[in-house]
Amino acid sequence: MKLQVALDTLTLEDCLTLLEETKGSVDIAEVGTPFIIEEGMRPVREFKKHFPDIEVLADAKIMDAGELEAETAFKAGADIVTVLGASNDETILGAVKAAKKYHGKIMIDMIAVTNLEERTKEIDAMGVDYICVHTAFDVQSSGKDPLDELKIVNRVIQHAQSAVAGGVKLSTIDAIVEEGAGIIVVGGAICNAQARAEAAKEMKRHLR
């Protein structure tokens, strides 16, 4: 299991400080979608420059032009790039093609996918590396969490690894770990903690 920290709204300087503080606990540094919208690929390049031993995920949430957009992120130094599960098969396959060219990985974000079991089976056969269940930020306040969706994905995948994101915190991580996932994504529970290094260490201690 790997711990991924989602960096969405912090400044680049603060993100670099956080990654220094949490070194040894965080396996994957995510350049979140809001961060990419504001800064482009610059954070990807800076994360890789300062922390070459940490995997960098570009949360591009690609929906079209899969090969082109994934290639842009891989060229900047991303190890993993996200594509939306709701996108066309051709888009996903294009991103997979780019990943093979640059020796990177593709994570499919299943946010807002309604036919989860059927779509997971389809995507699992396309050569992607991770299929991520994701409780959207806008619905987390309703109390929804990704555990039930993770169980569905784990039940049907045969090739890809599962990943989980969306409101993961100390009170919910044990159930997720028990169910199993290749990557567990944590955002605010680390980024907004008063003691970020300790929060990351505590999260990492719960992983297997």
DOMITI-830772 format. One record per residue (C-alpha): residue number from 1; residue in three letters; x, y, z. Coordinates in nm, 2 decimals. Layout:
   resi   resn       xx       yy       zz
    NUM    ALA        X        Y        Z
...
# end
This chain:
   resi   resn       xx       yy       zz
      1    MET     0.00     0.00     0.00
      2    LYS     0.12     0.35    -0.08
      3    LEU     0.02     0.68     0.08
      4    GLN    -0.05     0.96    -0.16
      5    VAL    -0.09     1.32    -0.04
      6    ALA    -0.33     1.54    -0.24
      7    LEU    -0.19     1.89    -0.27
      8    ASP    -0.47     2.11    -0.41
      9    THR    -0.48     2.46    -0.27
     10    LEU    -0.14     2.53    -0.10
     11    THR     0.12     2.75    -0.25
     12    LEU     0.41     2.58    -0.43
     13    GLU     0.65     2.69    -0.15
     14    ASP     0.42     2.55     0.12
     15    CYS     0.39     2.22    -0.08
     16    LEU     0.76     2.18    -0.10
     17    THR     0.78     2.25     0.28
     18    LEU     0.51     1.99     0.34
     19    LEU     0.69     1.73     0.13
     20    GLU     1.01     1.79     0.32
     21    GLU     0.83     1.76     0.65
     22    THR     0.66     1.43     0.55
     23    LYS     0.95     1.27     0.38
     24    GLY     0.96     0.90     0.46
     25    SER     0.59     0.88     0.51
     26    VAL     0.45     1.00     0.18
     27    ASP     0.50     0.77    -0.12
     28    ILE     0.32     0.98    -0.39
     29    ALA     0.29     1.36    -0.42
     30    GLU    -0.03     1.46    -0.60
     31    VAL    -0.04     1.78    -0.79
     32    GLY    -0.41     1.84    -0.75
     33    THR    -0.65     1.96    -1.02
     34    PRO    -0.69     2.31    -0.88
     35    PHE    -0.31     2.34    -0.85
     36    ILE    -0.27     2.24    -1.22
     37    ILE    -0.54     2.49    -1.33
     38    GLU    -0.35     2.77    -1.15
     39    GLU     0.01     2.67    -1.21
     40    GLY     0.01     2.43    -1.51
     41    MET     0.29     2.17    -1.50
     42    ARG     0.53     2.38    -1.30
     43    PRO     0.46     2.20    -0.97
     44    VAL     0.51     1.86    -1.14
     45    ARG     0.86     1.97    -1.25
     46    GLU     0.94     2.13    -0.91
     47    PHE     0.83     1.83    -0.71
     48    LYS     1.04     1.59    -0.92
     49    LYS     1.34     1.83    -0.90
     50    HIS     1.33     1.86    -0.52
     51    PHE     1.21     1.51    -0.44
     52    PRO     1.33     1.26    -0.71
     53    ASP     1.26     0.96    -0.49
     54    ILE     0.89     1.05    -0.44
     55    GLU     0.64     0.95    -0.72
     56    VAL     0.46     1.25    -0.86
     57    LEU     0.10     1.22    -0.98
     58    ALA    -0.05     1.48    -1.21
     59    ASP    -0.42     1.49    -1.13
     60    ALA    -0.51     1.62    -1.48
     61    LYS    -0.85     1.44    -1.49
     62    ILE    -0.82     1.40    -1.86
     63    MET    -1.15     1.38    -2.05
     64    ASP    -1.03     1.42    -2.41
     65    ALA    -0.71     1.42    -2.61
     66    GLY    -0.58     1.14    -2.39
     67    GLU    -0.25     1.08    -2.56
     68    LEU    -0.16     1.44    -2.60
     69    GLU    -0.25     1.56    -2.25
     70    ALA    -0.09     1.26    -2.08
     71    GLU     0.22     1.30    -2.28
     72    THR     0.24     1.67    -2.16
     73    ALA     0.23     1.56    -1.80
     74    PHE     0.48     1.27    -1.85
     75    LYS     0.72     1.51    -2.02
     76    ALA     0.71     1.74    -1.72
     77    GLY     0.81     1.45    -1.50
     78    ALA     0.49     1.30    -1.38
     79    ASP     0.51     0.93    -1.29
     80    ILE     0.13     0.89    -1.28
     81    VAL    -0.14     1.08    -1.47
     82    THR    -0.52     1.06    -1.41
     83    VAL    -0.79     1.01    -1.67
     84    LEU    -1.16     1.02    -1.60
     85    GLY    -1.34     0.69    -1.61
     86    ALA    -1.64     0.87    -1.78
     87    SER    -1.43     0.96    -2.08
     88    ASN    -1.44     0.77    -2.41
     89    ASP    -1.24     0.44    -2.44
     90    GLU    -1.03     0.60    -2.71
     91    THR    -0.92     0.87    -2.47
     92    ILE    -0.82     0.62    -2.21
     93    LEU    -0.63     0.41    -2.46
     94    GLY    -0.45     0.71    -2.59
     95    ALA    -0.33     0.79    -2.24
     96    VAL    -0.22     0.43    -2.19
     97    LYS    -0.02     0.46    -2.51
     98    ALA     0.15     0.78    -2.38
     99    ALA     0.22     0.60    -2.05
    100    LYS     0.40     0.31    -2.22
    101    LYS     0.61     0.56    -2.43
    102    TYR     0.73     0.74    -2.12
    103    HIS     0.73     0.44    -1.88
    104    GLY     0.46     0.61    -1.67
    105    LYS     0.13     0.49    -1.52
    106    ILE    -0.23     0.58    -1.57
    107    MET    -0.48     0.61    -1.29
    108    ILE    -0.85     0.61    -1.38
    109    ASP    -1.06     0.84    -1.16
    110    MET    -1.41     0.69    -1.13
    111    ILE    -1.56     1.01    -0.99
    112    ALA    -1.93     1.04    -1.08
    113    VAL    -1.94     0.71    -1.27
    114    THR    -2.28     0.56    -1.21
    115    ASN    -2.24     0.22    -1.38
    116    LEU    -1.94     0.14    -1.16
    117    GLU    -1.91    -0.23    -1.18
    118    GLU    -1.97    -0.25    -1.56
    119    ARG    -1.73     0.04    -1.64
    120    THR    -1.46    -0.10    -1.41
    121    LYS    -1.46    -0.43    -1.60
    122    GLU    -1.43    -0.24    -1.93
    123    ILE    -1.15    -0.01    -1.81
    124    ASP    -0.96    -0.30    -1.63
    125    ALA    -0.91    -0.46    -1.97
    126    MET    -0.75    -0.15    -2.13
    127    GLY    -0.41    -0.17    -1.96
    128    VAL    -0.44     0.10    -1.70
    129    ASP    -0.25     0.07    -1.38
    130    TYR    -0.49     0.20    -1.12
    131    ILE    -0.87     0.24    -1.09
    132    CYS    -0.95     0.49    -0.82
    133    VAL    -1.29     0.53    -0.65
    134    HIS    -1.33     0.89    -0.56
    135    THR    -1.59     1.06    -0.34
    136    ALA    -1.62     1.41    -0.48
    137    PHE    -1.54     1.71    -0.26
    138    ASP    -1.88     1.86    -0.33
    139    VAL    -2.07     1.56    -0.18
    140    GLN    -1.84     1.47     0.11
    141    SER    -2.04     1.70     0.34
    142    SER    -2.34     1.46     0.30
    143    GLY    -2.14     1.19     0.48
    144    LYS    -2.07     0.98     0.18
    145    ASP    -1.75     0.78     0.17
    146    PRO    -1.58     0.57    -0.09
    147    LEU    -1.57     0.23     0.09
    148    ASP    -1.87     0.07    -0.07
    149    GLU    -1.75     0.17    -0.42
    150    LEU    -1.40     0.04    -0.33
    151    LYS    -1.56    -0.30    -0.25
    152    ILE    -1.72    -0.31    -0.59
    153    VAL    -1.40    -0.23    -0.77
    154    ASN    -1.20    -0.48    -0.57
    155    ARG    -1.45    -0.75    -0.65
    156    VAL    -1.42    -0.72    -1.03
    157    ILE    -1.07    -0.60    -1.11
    158    GLN    -0.83    -0.86    -1.25
    159    HIS    -0.54    -0.65    -1.38
    160    ALA    -0.53    -0.30    -1.24
    161    GLN    -0.48    -0.21    -0.87
    162    SER    -0.74    -0.02    -0.68
    163    ALA    -0.70     0.32    -0.53
    164    VAL    -0.92     0.53    -0.31
    165    ALA    -0.97     0.91    -0.26
    166    GLY    -1.22     1.15    -0.10
    167    GLY    -1.24     1.25     0.26
    168    VAL    -1.00     0.97     0.39
    169    LYS    -0.91     1.04     0.75
    170    LEU    -0.78     0.85     1.06
    171    SER    -1.14     0.75     1.16
    172    THR    -1.20     0.59     0.82
    173    ILE    -0.86     0.46     0.71
    174    ASP    -0.87     0.13     0.90
    175    ALA    -1.18     0.01     0.72
    176    ILE    -1.02     0.10     0.38
    177    VAL    -0.70    -0.07     0.47
    178    GLU    -0.89    -0.38     0.57
    179    GLU    -1.07    -0.38     0.23
    180    GLY    -0.74    -0.33     0.05
    181    ALA    -0.62    -0.07    -0.20
    182    GLY    -0.29    -0.01    -0.38
    183    ILE    -0.30     0.36    -0.31
    184    ILE    -0.48     0.55    -0.04
    185    VAL    -0.51     0.92    -0.11
    186    VAL    -0.52     1.16     0.18
    187    GLY    -0.57     1.54     0.15
    188    GLY    -0.70     1.76     0.42
    189    ALA    -0.62     1.52     0.70
    190    ILE    -0.25     1.58     0.64
    191    CYS    -0.24     1.92     0.47
    192    ASN    -0.47     2.09     0.72
    193    ALA    -0.32     1.92     1.03
    194    GLN    -0.14     2.14     1.29
    195    ALA     0.14     1.88     1.29
    196    ARG     0.16     1.77     0.93
    197    ALA     0.46     1.54     0.97
    198    GLU     0.30     1.35     1.26
    199    ALA    -0.03     1.33     1.08
    200    ALA     0.14     1.17     0.78
    201    LYS     0.34     0.93     1.00
    202    GLU     0.02     0.82     1.17
    203    MET    -0.16     0.76     0.84
    204    LYS     0.14     0.56     0.72
    205    ARG     0.14     0.35     1.03
    206    HIS    -0.21     0.23     0.95
    207    LEU    -0.11     0.11     0.60
    208    ARG     0.00    -0.25     0.53
# end
